[in-house]
């Protein structure tokens, strides 16, 4: 019986090891990281998406969390240490993003379960390809 278990254990691929204590790891959260953190001073109001997204991208990159927003770190299997660490960081980044989105816009992203889903929803709703035209209209209204 033990021979069979030994063979089965040899055939199992070991899951990649993560080090949540390595500051270079996307799974790393320092003791001061919490869901109430404000990661940038600009709040998304709907019409400032381009500026907001650039500032947020830099803030997430500085915390090694941009991989959750751009999808370059795929979600591991759920019942693994990696899956747990991914879920924890994903939830943290979602909380950070909610903190810098105007409360009136929360309904448009309330049901996003992943940061990439939330980020994509925001981009789809609020990135405008006609910012020049908006500026022109605002200028005409002012005059």
Buried (B, 14 or more C-beta within 10 A) or exposed (E): EEEEEEEEEEEEEEEEEBEBEEEEBBBBBEEEBEEEBEBBEBBBEBEBBEEBBEBBBEBBEEBBBBBBBEBEBEBBEEEEBBBBBBBEBBBBBBBBBBBBBEEEBEEBBEEBEBBBBBBBBBEEBBEEEEEEEEEEEEEEEEE
